[in-house]
Amino acid sequence: MNNIKHYINHHFNTLSIASVSIIFSITLLMLRVKFTHSFFYLFLVWNLFLAVIPFAITTYLKSFNKLNAVALWFSFCLWLLFLPNAPYIVTDLVHLRLSKTTFIWIDILTVMSFAFSGLLLFYLSFLDMISILKQYIKPLVIRLAVTPLLFLTAFGIYLGRVLRYNSWELIQNPLKLINDIFQIIIHPSQHKDAWIFTLLFGVFLNVGYWLFKMSTRLKTLH
């Protein structure tokens, strides 16, 4: 508990930004409910909760000065399993096609605010995990792993959005999930949509990561 308090004290600004973003998103959603008398987008709250999990994992890990190898790699695998849930919210923009013209403006703002919160939590968590891993792995290895990890995250988003898998499926129904992944890999011509989605979303996440990283560097320079 003391470790967590110490982390919060030293990362108050980051945690405040994440909290404000989340509160703003939920506030917009409540206003949307009031204006439209519809609870359709309440699923965004659950999606945002899932997006918080990888951020919560890295926040907890950052509160420790040193971790044993078993705890580190177990936490990393758990983090990686839930990581796609954060940027996944961007794909919820697809639901805007169901919006009525009268209230489409508030629907756009609501979904985009949740998507922004998801991306913010994603990049904050990603940078935190890199910072953690640097204590145990050579920097060159980490730099080489960043791009594949972001593309792997994009593939995870595809599995969730298109194939409708969730993070629990690895435990509940692992054989079907593994089989579907195997089919996509060995029959790329039959699953062009999976490869195109992964490529484009992977590029999106990589560009976003670079911009986010550069913005944090500029902030430290000032």
Protein Blocks (a to p, Z undefined) as FASTA:
>chain_A
ZZmmmmmmmmmmmmmmmmmmmmmmmmmmmmmmmmnopaklmmmmmmmmmmmmmmmmmmmm
mmpfbdcfklmmmmmmmmmmmmmmmmmmmmmmmmmmmpcfklmmmmmmmmmmmmmmmmmm
mmmmmmmmmmmmmmmpcfklmmmmmmmmmmmmmmmmmmmmmnopafklmmmmmmlmmmmm
mmmmmmmmlmmmmmmmmmmmmmmmmmmmmmmmmmmmmmmmZZ
